[in-house]
Amino acid sequence: MLKIGYVSQACGTRLQFDVFDSSGRIARVVGPKCCALGCCGCCFPTKVFTIFSNDGEQMGAITKKFSGFFKELFTNADVFHVEFPTDMTARGKALLLSTAFLIDYVAFEDVN
């Protein structure tokens, strides 16, 4: 099995994730201010997790979109939109896509 990288949750008052490939950290994904200490359910219906490069420049976003009142209330389905940097490698894009899955699991899924 080929390991392309990994994602690590960083410490902080907001949800933050560091994304690593084989050469080191390629991005940091930072959640909205209302997602404090892992609780994201009580703020805006659309939640934007900003993707920053190592030098602090914004290079994309992972957005949890509001699906509509009834879909949010009666289903477990979520809609995410991932904006990749145009010059990012396929492996980097795969890592950011896996970060979106991790954000969904950590912040929006009920474990019970």
HUGIPE-V798187 format. One record per backbone hydrogen bond with DSSP energy under -1.0 kcal/mol. NH is the residue of the N-H (numbers start at 1). CO is the residue of the C=O. Records with the same first field share a line. If there is no record, write none. Layout:
NH: CO ; CO
This chain:
6: 20
8: 18
10: 16
15: 35
17: 29
18: 8
19: 27
20: 6
21: 24
24: 21
26: 19
27: 19
28: 52
29: 17
30: 50
31: 15
35: 32
36: 34
37: 13
39: 36
47: 64
49: 62
50: 30
51: 60
52: 28
53: 57
56: 53
59: 51
62: 49
63: 81
64: 47
65: 79
72: 68
73: 69
74: 70
75: 71
81: 63
83: 61
88: 85
93: 89
94: 90
95: 91
96: 92
97: 93
98: 94
99: 95
100: 96
101: 97
102: 98
103: 99
104: 100
105: 101
106: 102
107: 103
108: 104
